[in-house]
Amino acid sequence: MFARLKKIWKDKHVTIETKTKLYEVFVVSVLLYGAECWILRKVDEHRILTAEMGWLRRLAGISRRQRKKNDDIRLELNQMDTLVQKYRDAGYSGSVM
């Protein structure tokens, strides 16, 4: 879903607020669909968090070469809860191993 919105992420005329709303509505909801049957291992959690930070960096227009902390990016985009936290807050089971 994130890749389908590639033109929007790169568009300079679309505000960061609009991009974060689209991210929440389309990307997060699609990713968490069917999450009630997931069993997350620590490896899976790490992969989800890594992918999420990559998406947030692209959404904000920050390259990997720019040294910016993940927490600063999350604060800038008002995305303080990670996808793993949202998964757990939805009442799904915790991680395994």
C-alpha positions in Angstrom: 0.0 0.0 0.0 2.9 2.4 0.8 4.3 1.9 -2.6 1.0 2.7 -4.3 1.1 6.1 -2.8 4.7 6.8 -3.9 3.7 9.9 -5.9 2.0 11.5 -2.9 5.0 10.9 -0.7 7.3 12.6 -3.1 4.9 15.5 -3.9 6.2 18.8 -2.4 2.7 20.4 -2.6 1.2 17.9 -0.2 1.7 18.8 3.5 3.3 16.5 6.0 0.0 16.6 8.0 -1.9 15.2 5.0 0.8 12.6 4.3 0.6 11.4 7.9 -3.2 11.1 7.8 -3.0 9.1 4.6 -0.3 6.9 6.2 -2.5 6.3 9.2 -5.7 5.6 7.1 -4.3 3.5 4.3 -0.9 2.0 5.3 -1.5 1.3 9.0 -5.0 0.0 8.7 -4.1 -2.3 5.8 -1.1 -3.6 7.7 -3.0 -4.3 10.8 -5.9 -6.0 9.0 -6.0 -9.6 10.1 -3.6 -8.9 12.9 -5.7 -10.9 15.4 -4.3 -14.1 14.0 -0.6 -13.0 14.1 2.0 -14.5 16.4 4.8 -12.1 16.5 8.3 -13.2 17.4 11.0 -10.7 18.3 12.5 -11.0 14.8 9.1 -10.1 13.3 8.7 -7.1 15.6 12.2 -5.9 14.6 11.3 -6.2 10.9 8.0 -4.3 11.3 9.8 -1.5 13.2 12.5 -1.3 10.6 10.1 -1.1 7.7 8.0 1.5 9.6 10.9 3.8 10.1 11.9 3.5 6.5 8.3 4.5 5.5 8.3 7.4 8.0 11.7 8.6 6.7 10.4 8.6 3.1 7.2 10.2 4.1 9.1 13.1 5.8 11.6 13.3 2.9 14.6 12.3 5.1 17.3 10.2 3.5 19.2 7.5 5.4 22.4 9.6 5.0 20.9 12.3 7.1 21.7 11.6 10.7 18.4 12.1 12.4 17.2 10.0 15.4 14.1 7.9 15.0 12.5 9.5 18.0 13.0 13.0 16.4 11.3 11.8 13.2 8.4 10.3 15.1 8.0 13.5 17.1 8.1 15.6 13.9 5.4 13.4 12.3 3.4 13.0 15.5 3.7 9.2 15.2 4.9 8.3 18.7 3.2 4.9 18.8 4.9 2.2 16.8 3.0 -0.3 14.7 3.9 -3.0 17.3 2.4 -0.8 20.1 -0.7 -0.3 18.0 -0.9 -4.0 17.5 -0.7 -4.6 21.3 -3.1 -1.7 22.1 -5.7 -3.3 19.8 -5.8 -6.2 22.3 -4.0 -8.8 20.2 -1.6 -11.2 21.8 1.9 -10.2 22.7 5.1 -11.5 21.2 6.5 -15.0 21.4 10.1 -15.7 22.1 
